[in-house]
Every structure is written in C-alpha cells, then in structure tokens.
Amino acid sequence: VTAYYAALGRLVSRVHAVELEGYGYIAKGAGDQTSNAAHLEREIATNEELALPKEVLTRLPDAYAAAKEKLRPIEALPSVLCHGDITPDNAIVTGQGDIVLSDWDNAMALNWAWDFATMTYWMALWNDRWLFLTCREVFLEHYRTAHPVAALDAVGQAYHALYGIRLMGYYEGTEQAGRVRDAWLALTGSWGL
C-alpha cells in the first residue's frame, strides 16, 4: 500500500506541474473563473440546487463561511491541472507496475490542494486511522511542489466539506449518501457548527 501512495505522489506531482490560467472547470485549456474564490462562489451556488438533507441545509451557510476562511491562506496559489477525483478506482496500476490516472471528467484548473483533498476524503473515512495517516504521509513524502504545505490540514478540511456536499448530490438515494452525510456532519461539527 505504501509503494502505491509513493508512486501516486510522484505521478500527481507531474500532473500538477502543468500550470493553467484561470480557476475552475477547464474550457479550451484554461479555467473558466478568474480566481479560486470565484470558483468557490460558483460551486456554492451549484450546491444550493441540490436536494440536501435538512440537517445539512441548516448548517450550510456557516459551513461555507468557515470553508472560505480556511481556504484564504491558499488563495494566491497558482492553478494547476487537477484530476478532481483521485481514488483507487481512478488510479490504476498497470501490468508493468506504473500508475495511470483514468476518468478525467472532473478535471479542473485549481490549486494542488484540491486533488489532495479529493484523494484523502475517502481515506479519512477508513476505519483504520493509522493506515490513513501512513498513506497520507507517504504520498506527501513523494509529492513535489514549490508551494507551502503548512496550511494543508485546514485547507483539506475545507475542501473535504465542499467535496462532501457535491458527493451527497451524486450519491443521493443510495446507501453511500448516508455515509457521506454523516462524515460531513462530523467534520463540520468538529468546527463547532
């Protein structure tokens, strides 16, 4: 497992070496928003159209405000090519032992922390906290960026909250929706909301 996350860290470093203009969904090779904050505002507006559980809706305004504050330290980071859905299902090991990323439907021009957060979202739900922390640290040991990672935990939590809202919409009506909802409520509850 650790060799997998080491190789994934090296691969994602190469993907993130591709800097893009703009932020958000990629259209003609560039993001369609002028800043990370503008992309976040559009995501919030899109999320408000989802049929979310009542307990989520009541907490949503405060969660968005807290997420925006947690993302402030990385606002100036450049946008890079982000896969947008790094999961074991989308990071495939070839017969030669290389890792390739598939399913680029969610690719965006955002700062590198978005991909890290989408990858660690599912890891954080694992029942084995030691395994989660080990895989996370191995990935970071092999990931190369010129940008600071000091604010990564707060930033990751903010992105986890935003990603969780998107996933609640995606998994609506399935058993997975309850797991995502419960994780989102626990995360935002840890912020005192």
N, C-alpha and C positions, 0 to 999 in steps of 0.2 A: 504494500500500500504506500509506503513512504517513497519508493522509487517512482511510482506513478505520479505522486504530487511533486516530486523533484522535477521530473520531465515536464509536467504540466506547467510548473513555474517558469521553466526555460522557454517553452513554447509561447505562453501568454506574453512573456517579455518581448518576444519578437513581434507578435501581433500588435502590441501597444507601442512599438517603435514607429508605427505608421501614424504620424500626426495628421489631423484633418482640420479643416476650417469649420466653424460653427459648432453647434451642440444639438443633440437630439437625433431623430431619425435621419438616415442618410438618403439624400436625394442628389443625384448627379455628383457623387463623391464628396459631399460636404453635409454637415448637419444643417437642419432647417431652422434653427433658432440662433440668436446672437450670443447667448450666454447660458451657462449651466442653470442659473436662476430662471431664465425664460423657459427653458425646457422643463424645469420642475413645475412651474406655474401651469404649463400645458398638461403635464401629467396629472396634476391635481384636478384640473377641470375635467379631464377624461375620466379619472377615477370617480368623480362625483356622479357620473352617469351610471355607475354600476349598481346592481341590486345587492347592497351590502347588509349584513345582519345589523339589527337595531343597536346592539351593544358596541359595534364598531362605529356606526354613524354618530353616536353620541360623543365618542372620543376623538373623532376625525379632525375637527378644527384645531384642537390642542396638539394632536399628534403632528399635523402638518407644520404648525408653528415651531414645535420642538425639533422636527427634522430639518427645517430650514436653518435654524440656529446651529445645529450640529454640522451642517454642510458648509457653513460660512468659511471655515478655515481652508477649504479646498476650491473656493470659487475661482481663484486665479490660475488653477492648474489648466494646462492646455488640453484640448480634446484630442483623443486618440481613437483609433479603430477599436471598438469594443464588441465582443461577440454577443453579449447580452443574455446568455443562457448557458453558462458553463456548468454542466452537470456531468456525472459519469455517463449518462446516456448520450451526451453530445461530444464527449472527449474520448475518442475511440482509440484503442491500442491496435496497431496493425500487426500482421504476422511477423514483421521484422522488429517489433518492439517499439516502434515510433508511435507518437500520439498525434492524431489529427483531430481538428475540430469540425463537426458537422452541424447542420441546422443553424444557418446564419440568418434566419427570419427576423430575429430581434437585434440585428447588428445596429449599432448607433455610434455617433461621434460624441463621446463623453470622456470625462477623466477616468483614469485607470481604476479608480476605487469602485466604480460601478460593477465591473466584471468581478472584482474580488468579492464584492458583497453578494452578487448573484450566485457565485460559486459557494461561498460559505453559508448562505442562507439554509440550504438543505443540510449541510454538515452540522450546523448548530442544532438541528432537530434530532440528530443521532442520540441514542440513549447513552452512548459511551463518550463522556466528556473528554477523557484522556485522549481517545482516538481523534476526536475533533481538533483539539488543541495541537496534537502532534502533527496531523496532516496540514493544518493551517500554518504552523511554524516551518515545516519542511517546504511548503510552497513558497513562503516568504524568503527563506534562505536562498532559494534558487531563482526567485523573481528579481529582475534587474530594472531599476528605474532611477532616473535622476531626481525624482521628486520625493519630498519627505513622506515618511510613513507614520510619523508620530501621532497624527490625529486619526489613524486608521480605525481604532475601535469605535470612537464616537461616530465617525463617518459611516462605518459599516453598519452600525445600529440604525442610523437614519435611512440608509439605503435599504436595509432589511425591512423596515417599516413600509417604505414605499413599494418595494417589490412584493411584500406580503399582500398589500391591497390589490395589486394587479393580479396576483395568483388567486385571491379569493374570487375575483370575477372569472378567471379562467377555469377554476375548478367548481364553480357554482353548481350545486345539485349533486355533487359527488361526495364520497366519503372523505376524500382528501381535503375538501373545503373546510371541514370541521377542524382538522389538524392545523391547517394554515391559520384559521381564525383564532384558535386557542394560542398558537405561537405568537400571533400579532398582539393579542390582548395581554399576554405575559410580558412581551417586550415593552409595549407602551406603558404597561402597568409599572414596570421597573423604572420608568421615567417619572413616576408619581402622577400619572394621568388617570 
